[in-house]
Amino acid sequence: MRLLLDECVPRPLNRDLVGHDVWTVVERGWSSKRNGELLKLMVAERFEALLTVDQGIEFEQNVRKSGIAVVLMAAPTNRLKELRPLVPQILKALARVSAGELIRVGG
């Protein structure tokens, strides 16, 4: 699956997402893009899912209409040591998530 790590997610998490084509917002040159614009760019660039810790995304954006799957990670902080234990849940979520669906992991 072609994934995008939101800019609030530590880049080294990409190494744990084995079997997926993982990019970061920074690598794509999309830093500081608002969520709505980011989702549109993702569709245009054929990304399938966004991994984020942005708890507001489900209230700010109509994920269902976006055509992008969103995996929302809930942890005490966005530090790698807090997110890494969620990797098994993230991988399970990615295996079953559909376009336009939001799945929460952790928390």
C-alpha positions in Angstrom: 0.0 0.0 0.0 1.2 3.5 -0.8 1.3 5.4 2.5 1.9 8.9 3.6 3.2 9.8 7.1 1.8 13.1 8.3 4.4 15.7 9.2 3.6 15.2 12.9 4.7 11.5 12.7 8.4 10.7 13.2 10.0 9.7 10.0 11.8 6.6 11.4 8.4 5.0 11.9 8.5 4.2 8.1 11.1 1.5 8.7 8.6 -0.5 10.8 5.9 -0.5 8.1 7.4 -3.4 6.2 5.7 -4.3 2.9 4.4 -0.8 2.3 5.6 2.1 0.1 6.0 4.8 2.7 6.6 8.5 2.1 6.6 11.5 4.4 4.9 14.8 3.9 8.3 16.5 4.0 9.8 14.1 1.4 6.9 15.0 -0.9 7.4 18.8 -0.4 4.0 19.1 1.2 5.0 20.6 4.6 2.5 23.1 6.1 -0.3 21.9 3.7 -3.7 22.0 5.4 -5.5 18.6 5.7 -8.0 19.2 3.0 -5.3 20.2 0.5 -3.1 17.3 1.6 -5.9 14.7 1.0 -6.4 16.1 -2.5 -2.7 15.9 -3.3 -2.6 12.3 -2.0 -5.4 11.3 -4.4 -3.7 13.0 -7.3 -0.4 11.2 -6.4 -2.2 7.8 -5.9 -1.6 7.5 -2.2 -3.9 5.1 -0.5 -3.6 5.9 3.2 -2.5 8.6 5.6 -1.0 7.8 9.0 -1.5 10.6 11.5 -1.7 11.5 15.1 -3.8 14.6 14.3 -6.9 13.9 16.5 -8.8 16.7 14.8 -8.8 15.3 11.3 -12.0 13.3 11.7 -13.8 16.4 12.7 -12.2 18.8 10.2 -12.3 16.7 7.1 -14.9 14.5 5.4 -12.6 11.4 5.2 -15.3 9.3 3.6 -15.5 11.6 0.6 -11.7 12.0 0.3 -11.1 8.6 -1.1 -8.1 8.2 1.3 -7.9 5.7 4.2 -6.8 7.3 7.4 -5.1 5.5 10.3 -5.3 7.7 13.3 -2.8 6.8 16.0 -3.7 7.6 19.6 -0.7 7.8 22.0 0.4 10.0 24.9 2.8 11.9 22.6 3.9 11.7 18.9 7.4 10.5 19.9 8.7 7.4 18.2 9.0 5.5 21.5 5.2 6.0 22.0 4.2 5.2 18.5 6.4 2.2 17.8 4.4 -0.2 20.1 1.3 0.6 17.9 3.0 -0.9 14.8 1.3 -4.3 15.0 -2.1 -2.5 15.3 -1.2 -0.2 12.4 -0.3 -3.1 10.2 -3.6 -4.9 11.0 -5.5 -1.7 10.3 -3.8 -1.2 7.0 -4.7 -4.8 6.0 -8.4 -4.1 6.4 -9.0 -0.4 5.9 -10.9 0.8 2.8 -10.7 4.1 0.9 -12.6 6.8 2.7 -12.5 5.0 6.1 -10.9 6.2 9.3 -9.5 3.6 11.8 -8.2 4.4 15.2 -5.3 2.5 16.8 -3.9 2.8 20.3 -5.1 5.0 23.1 
